Amino acid sequence: MKKLVIIRHAKSSWDDPFLNDHDRPLAERGLKDAPKMAKRLKKEKIHPDAIISSDAERAKATAIITAEYLDFSPKKIDFKKDLYHCSVNQLLSEIKKTRDEVKTLFLVGHNPGLNDLIWKFGGEIDNLPTAGQFGLKFDIKNWDEISSKNAKFWFFDFPKKD
């Protein structure tokens, strides 16, 4: 059994409209929501064996905050430039490269790619909101076997759900 937690970056700041999109930091709301959502994962005893994340500033910050709250070393996060606004096929390709000893993988990134990935696996949501989390379980032994045929809904959570 493999578990995938798809996490959209927390709310980003638009204080500097001239800042390159890749470099936008978290907004005040994002700095509140990221820890809030990490605490919910901890409460449910959901911990990563590996985290891969876009290297965009807002995704990096979300991944680091999440890792710290879950006692996962931020130094072990695999930041990937190719996850910045990538296609569903690129996301799937990165997931399939995951080492088989990893049981629970966290993927931190952006929409529309994350929405497309959830839909590809049969998830029924309109939109993964900022700081939203969508969990799937796969009845497989190797990450390269993941598909919509072996995907099962696990959970869906987001900051305004409470």
C-alpha positions in Angstrom: 0.0 0.0 0.0 1.3 3.4 -1.0 -0.1 6.8 0.2 0.1 10.1 -1.7 -0.8 13.4 0.0 -1.2 16.2 -2.6 -0.7 19.6 -1.1 -1.3 22.9 -2.8 1.0 25.7 -1.6 -0.5 28.1 0.9 -1.8 31.5 -0.1 0.9 33.6 -1.7 1.5 37.4 -1.4 0.7 39.8 -4.1 2.2 42.8 -2.2 4.8 43.3 -4.9 3.0 43.1 -8.3 6.3 43.3 -10.1 7.9 40.3 -8.3 8.6 37.3 -10.5 5.8 34.8 -10.0 8.3 32.1 -9.0 9.6 34.3 -6.2 6.4 35.2 -4.6 6.4 34.4 -0.8 3.5 33.3 1.4 1.0 35.9 2.4 0.0 36.4 6.0 -2.9 34.1 5.5 -0.6 31.5 4.0 1.7 31.8 7.0 -1.3 30.9 9.2 -2.8 28.2 7.0 0.3 26.2 6.4 1.0 25.4 10.1 -2.8 24.9 10.7 -2.9 22.2 8.0 0.3 20.6 9.1 -1.1 20.3 12.6 -4.2 18.5 11.2 -1.9 16.0 9.5 -0.1 15.4 12.7 -3.3 15.0 14.6 -4.3 12.3 12.1 -0.9 10.7 12.4 -0.1 11.3 8.7 3.6 11.6 8.3 5.7 11.6 5.1 8.5 9.2 4.3 9.5 11.6 1.5 8.5 15.1 0.3 8.9 16.4 -3.2 8.1 20.0 -3.9 8.1 22.7 -6.5 11.1 25.1 -5.9 8.9 28.2 -6.2 9.1 30.2 -3.0 5.5 29.8 -1.9 5.7 26.0 -2.4 9.1 25.7 -0.7 7.8 27.6 2.3 4.7 25.4 2.5 6.8 22.3 2.3 9.3 23.4 4.9 6.5 24.5 7.4 4.7 21.2 6.9 8.0 19.2 7.3 8.9 21.0 10.5 5.5 20.4 12.1 5.7 16.7 11.2 9.3 16.3 12.5 10.6 15.7 9.0 13.9 17.3 8.2 13.5 20.1 5.7 17.0 19.2 4.4 15.4 15.9 3.1 12.8 17.7 1.0 13.5 17.2 -2.7 12.9 20.6 -4.4 12.3 20.3 -8.1 12.3 23.2 -10.6 10.3 21.0 -13.0 7.3 20.9 -10.6 6.7 24.6 -11.1 3.5 24.9 -13.1 4.0 21.6 -14.7 1.6 19.2 -16.5 -0.2 16.3 -15.0 2.1 14.0 -17.0 5.2 15.6 -15.5 3.8 15.3 -12.0 3.0 11.6 -12.6 6.5 11.0 -13.9 8.1 12.5 -10.8 5.8 10.4 -8.5 6.8 7.2 -10.4 10.5 7.9 -9.7 9.9 7.6 -5.9 11.9 4.9 -4.2 9.8 1.9 -3.4 10.7 2.0 0.3 8.7 5.2 0.6 5.2 4.4 1.9 3.8 7.9 2.2 4.8 10.6 -0.3 3.9 14.3 0.1 3.8 16.3 -3.2 3.7 20.1 -2.8 2.9 22.1 -5.9 0.5 24.3 -7.9 -2.7 24.4 -9.7 -3.9 23.6 -12.4 -1.5 20.6 -12.3 -2.5 19.3 -8.9 -6.3 19.5 -9.8 -5.5 17.7 -13.0 -3.6 15.0 -11.1 -6.5 14.5 -8.6 -9.0 14.3 -11.5 -6.7 11.8 -13.3 -6.9 9.5 -10.2 -10.7 9.8 -10.1 -10.9 12.4 -7.3 -14.1 14.4 -7.4 -13.3 18.0 -6.4 -14.0 21.3 -8.1 -10.7 22.9 -6.9 -7.9 22.2 -4.5 -7.7 25.5 -2.6 -4.5 27.0 -1.3 -3.1 25.0 1.5 -5.6 22.2 0.6 -4.6 18.6 1.0 -5.9 15.6 -1.0 -4.9 12.1 0.1 -5.0 8.9 -2.0 -4.1 5.3 -1.3 -2.9 2.9 -3.9 -3.0 -0.9 -3.6 0.5 -1.3 -5.1 4.1 -2.2 -4.1 6.0 0.1 -6.5 5.3 3.7 -7.2 5.6 3.2 -11.0 2.4 1.2 -10.8 0.1 4.0 -9.7 -2.9 4.6 -11.9 -6.6 5.5 -11.6 -7.4 1.8 -11.5 -5.6 1.3 -8.2 -6.4 4.7 -6.6 -8.7 5.0 -3.6 -9.9 8.2 -2.0 -8.4 8.8 1.5 -9.2 12.3 2.6 -9.7 15.9 1.5 -9.0 18.8 3.8 -8.5 22.6 3.4 -8.3 25.6 5.8 -11.9 26.8 5.6 -13.3 23.3 6.1 -13.6 23.6 9.9 
